[in-house]
Amino acid sequence: MKQRVAVSKIMTDNLVKLNLNDSLTKAESLFKKNKIRHLPVVSGDEIVGMLSYTDLLRISFADATDDGGDSVETTVYDMFTLEQVMTSHVKTVQADDNVKDVAEIFTNAEFHALPVVQNNKLVGIVTTTDIIKYLVNQY
């Protein structure tokens, strides 16, 4: 299994993303609607941050109650901007980087998603789940 496969072959390229001026309420809506856990944050085509669902959980009672809890979440979300909650020093990988090299980044990091860029433009996102699915398909 010593093949060289570009991460662009396994990444998600149909991106759901946030703009820097979007609200945390919009972010939570996108997480739930799309059943995802990571959202790239962009300014134009440039990646400026990453927001995970865990980031939202740290500041709110998201999913603690669904019956009437909406006003509590909205109030908490209004206290913060996206920029305050997201990770702003984001490691990125290139579209032609090897899947093995990206997997090694994940083994040494405390995050589970990486933006994929090409010519400084966001073109996809790769997650630990993408890596695992790729490896499972090899057997």
Residue pairs with C-beta under 8 A, 6 or more apart in sequence:
1 138
4 98
4 100
5 98
5 99
5 134
6 95
6 96
6 97
6 98
6 99
7 93
7 94
7 95
7 96
7 97
7 98
7 99
7 102
7 116
7 124
7 126
8 95
8 96
8 116
8 118
8 123
8 124
9 99
10 99
10 126
10 130
10 131
10 133
10 134
11 95
11 116
11 123
11 124
11 125
11 126
11 130
12 124
12 125
12 126
12 127
12 130
13 123
13 124
15 40
15 122
15 124
15 125
16 30
16 34
16 36
16 39
17 39
17 40
17 41
17 42
17 122
18 26
18 27
18 30
18 39
18 40
18 41
18 42
18 51
18 82
19 41
19 42
19 43
20 41
20 42
20 43
20 48
20 49
20 82
20 83
21 82
22 41
22 82
23 77
23 82
24 56
24 59
24 77
24 80
24 81
24 82
24 85
25 73
25 74
25 77
27 39
27 51
27 56
27 82
28 56
28 62
28 73
28 77
30 36
30 39
31 37
31 39
31 53
31 56
36 53
37 52
37 53
37 54
37 112
37 113
37 127
38 50
38 51
38 52
38 53
38 112
38 113
38 125
38 127
39 50
39 51
39 52
40 47
40 49
40 50
40 115
40 122
40 125
41 47
41 48
41 49
41 50
41 51
41 82
41 86
42 48
42 122
45 121
45 122
46 120
46 121
46 122
47 90
47 92
47 115
47 117
47 122
48 88
48 90
49 82
49 83
49 86
49 87
49 88
49 90
50 86
50 87
50 90
50 111
50 113
50 115
51 82
51 85
51 86
51 87
52 87
52 111
52 112
52 113
53 62
55 85
55 86
55 87
56 62
56 85
57 63
58 85
59 76
59 77
59 79
59 80
59 85
60 72
60 73
60 76
60 77
61 69
61 72
61 73
61 76
62 73
65 72
87 111
90 115
91 105
91 109
91 111
91 114
92 114
92 115
92 116
92 117
93 101
93 102
93 105
93 114
93 115
93 116
93 117
93 126
94 116
94 117
94 118
95 116
95 117
95 118
95 123
95 124
96 118
99 131
99 134
102 114
102 126
102 131
103 131
103 135
105 114
106 112
106 114
106 128
106 131
112 127
112 128
112 129
113 125
113 126
113 127
113 128
114 125
114 126
114 127
115 122
115 124
115 125
116 122
116 123
116 124
116 125
116 126
117 123
